[in-house]
Amino acid sequence: MCYSFDDARAEDRHTTQYFEILGNRGIYHQGWVACARHTVPWAAASDHELEEDVWELYDTNTDWTEARNLADENPKKLEELKTLFLLEADKYLVTPLDDRRVERFNASLAGRPELIKGKTQIFAPNMKRLSENSVIIIKNKSHAVTASIENPTKSCLHGTIIAQGGKFGGWSFYVIDGKLRYCYNYAAQKRFYICSDKVIPGGEHQLRMEFDYDGGGLGKGGTVSLYLDKEKIGEGRVDATLFSTFSLDETTDIGQETGTTVAEDISVETSRFNGVVKWVQIDTGFDDKDHYVSPEERFHIAMARQ
């Protein structure tokens, strides 16, 4: 739009623009606007079909505030713009319109390609601000989180190993006062905590969380087990899970939470892990009967990614 700064009377160079979000759609063309509201952000689903939407028509050349709906007065122009919307939407692969809501945030449910393929993802130390779509999908299925850590000073460990999401939904694998913890945050409505009863000693260790999903549909609960190396040190229940998305703006962080915290018993300031995180691995459909990721297994995973 820089050209308009030099000449306030210059003709518009962008005269057509389509719009579509969650079924709400519109088209701008040479000063005319046609639009249809299909749903509102706070509703889980629309109460009517896309074909039943009521379209509005505005002439922004004379009514830039879009205060006067001309749909009844000029039905021919409205039909012209509705056709133009379909042409533009088809041109830019918006069609067919998807009337689903929360399912569209989850690639596996929406049926679109997933960025992360396979059943395993490995994270390097201090990786931060990873968007939800760049992390393997663990929703609605059994999964495991394994972390290789070191306590070089043999002091009391504290802080976040890995967390996905934040205050309004997500999960966290962390340590408080030397004891391993897992928190599942169900949309800030309820938090499920599973805590170990054993202090992590000095030296190198594998810390592991296994989530045994109940199955039987979306958003079900599961049993969580915590392991120190191959020893089980905690178990508990998560009664319900988020089936579509954890957060629209929070991320996945290793070694520290950079946004809000998933759990309420740790803060952003105290979330920095005071030990060493060497790597973190997430597995779906895990079958490690000994609850341990061997060097050979990690080697095979790395080679398979080449």
N, C-alpha and C positions, 0 to 999 in steps of 0.2 A: 504493500500500500504506500510505499515511499513516494511514488509518482504523484499522489494526491497532496503531499506536503508542498510540492512545488507549484501545483496548479489546482486550486480548490474547485475549479469548474471542469476539470478533466473528466472524461467519460469513464464509467466503470469498466475495468478490464476483466473482472470475474463476475459474470452475469448469471451463472447457474451453480447452485450448490444443493446437494441432497443431504438429508439428516435421518439417522435411525439409531435409536437406543432402546432396547427392550420392547420393541414393537411401536414405540412412539416415533413418528416419522413426519417429515416435512420436506418441502422443496421450495427453493427460492429461484425465481427466473425473471430477470429484467424488471425488478421492482415488485413483482407479484409473489405472494407467499401462500402456499396451501399446506395445511398441517392437520394431523390427527393425533389426539392423545389416546393411547391405548391403555395405559396403566399409570400408577403412581409409584414412586420409589419404595414407599413403606408397605406396599401390599405384596404378599408372597406370590400372587398370581392375578391375572386380569379376570374380571367377572363376565367377559364376553369374548367372542371370536374376533379375529382381525378384520374379517369382512363386515362386521357390525359397527366398526369405528365410524364416528361422525367427523367428517372433514370440515375445516373452516377455510375461508378465503379472505385475504387482505391485500389491499393495494397500498404498498408502502411509499409509492410516489406521492400520494396525497394524505396518507394516514400512517405515518412512520411508527406510531405507538401501537398499531394493530388493535384499535379500539372498536372498529366497525367491521363486523363479519358480513361479507358480501356473497356468501355461499348461495343463499336463496335468490339473490338478485342477478347473479351471473353464473348459472350452473354450467354453461358452456366452457367458460374459462377454468372453472374448477376441474371439470373432467379433463381438460387439456393438461393441466398441471399434475393431476393424478397419474395420467399416462406418462408424463415426463419423469415423474418420480420412479415409476417402474422401469423405465428405460435406463435411467442413471443407476438405480439399484442393481439392475441386472448387469450393467456394464462393469461395475466395481465389485461384483460377486457378493452383494448383500442378500440377494435372493437365493434360495427360498427363505422367507422371513421365519425366524425361530421364535415361537411364542413362549418358550420356557423362560423361567426366571433364574432361580438360584442354581439350577443345574448347569447353566451356561458358564459358571465360574470354574467348574471342574471339567478339565479336558476329556477325561475318560467317560464321564457321563454325557457330555455334550456331543461326543463323537468326533472331535477335532484332533489333529495330531498332537501328541505330547512331546514336549521339548526333551524330556529325559526318557530314554528307552531302557528296556531291561528291568531287572528286579533289584539292582544294587546301585548305590551311588556313594562315592567316597569324597569326603570333604577335607581340605587341607587346613592347617592351623590358621586361626585368625581370619578365616573367610567371613565376610559380613555383608549385610544388606542384600541378600539373595532373594529375589522375588519369588512368590509362591509357585509360579509356573516353571521356574528353573530348578525346582526341587522335586524329586521323585514323589509320586502321589501315594500316600499311605492311608488315605481315607477309605473306610468301608472294607478293610482287609487286615489280616494279621501282618505284623511287621516287627522288626527288631532294630534297635539303635545300639551300636557298639562303639566305644571310645577307648583309644589307647592314650593313657595319661601317665604322667610321672610326677611324683612328689619328691623332688630332689632334696629339700631341706628337712623332710620328715616332720614338717609343721602341720597344723590342723588345716586341711583343705577347705576352701570356700569359693563359691561362685558358680557361674553358668558354664556348662560344657557345650550344650547346643540348645537353642530355643527357636521355635517357629511360631510366629504370630506375636500377640501381645496381650494387653489388658482385656481386650474384648473378644478373645478367642485364640486358642493355640495350645501348644504343649512345650514343656521345658524339662530338660535333663540336667540336674544341677546338684551341688553339694552344699550343705550347711553344717558347720561345726564338725566337719570330717565325715559326715554321713550322707550317703547317696539318696537322692530324692527324684521323684517324677511327679509333675503336675500336669493335669489335663484341664484346660480352661474351656468350659462349655458356654461360649458366647457370653461370658461374664455373668451368667445366671447361676452357675455352680462350678466350683473347682474341686477336682478329685486329686487327693494327695496320696502317694505311696512312698513310704519312707523305710530306709534300712535301719537295722538296729546294731550295725557294726561300723566302727570307724575305719576309714581307709588308711592303711599303714603307709610308711615311706617306701620309696622305690617306684618301679614301673608296674602298672597294672592295666587290665582291661576291665572297663565298667560297661555293663550291658543292661538294656531294658528290652523285655519281650512283651509284646501286646498280642494276646490271643483273642482275636475278634470273635464275638458270639455268632455272627452270621445271621441269616434269616431276613436280610433286607438292608436298607441304608440307614446310617446313623445309629446303629446298635452299639451296645457296650462291649466290654471285654475284660479279661483278667490280665493284670500287669505283674510281671515278675522281674525282680532286680537281682543282678549278679555281680559279684566281685571276683574277677577271673572266672573260675568254674564253679564257685560256691554261691548258692542262692542265699541272698541276705534280706529279701523283702518281697512281699506280695500284697496285692490289693485289687480293688474293683474300680472300673470306670463304668458308670451305669448308662451313659449316653454319649455319642460323639457327633461332631459336625460332619455332615455328609457331603457338603459342597465346597466350602471355603473357610479358611481360618480368619483371614483379615484382608481388607482391601488395600491397606497401606503399610502394615507391619511386615517384617521380613524374617529371614532365617539368619541367625548369627552364631558363630563359633567362638567360644571363649569369653563372651560378654554380650549382654543384651543392649542394643543401641537405641531401641525405641522404648515403649513402655514394657513392663515385665509381665510375663504370663502368670507367675505365682505372686501371691500377696506377701509371702514371708521372705522376699528378697527384693532389693531396690536396684535401679539402674546403677547407682553409685557403688553398690556392693556386689554387683553381678560379675565383675571382672574376675576370672578364674585365677587363683594365686598359685596354681601348679602349672604344668606344661601339658597342653593338648597336642598330641602328635598326629592323630588323624581321627576322624569320625566316619563311621560307615552305617548307612541305612539299608536294610534288606526287607523286601516284601516276599512273602511266601518262603520264609526262612526254614531251613531244615538242619540247623546246627544242633545235633543232639547233645553235644558236649558244652553248648552255650559259650563257645569260644571261637574266635576267628584266628586261624593259624596263619603264619607267614606264607605258607604254600597257597592257602586259599586266596589271600590278598594278591599274590603274584598272578594267579590264574585270572582273577578279576581284572587286574591291570592289563594283562596281555589280551584279554578278550575285548578290551576297549580300544586297542590299537587300530 
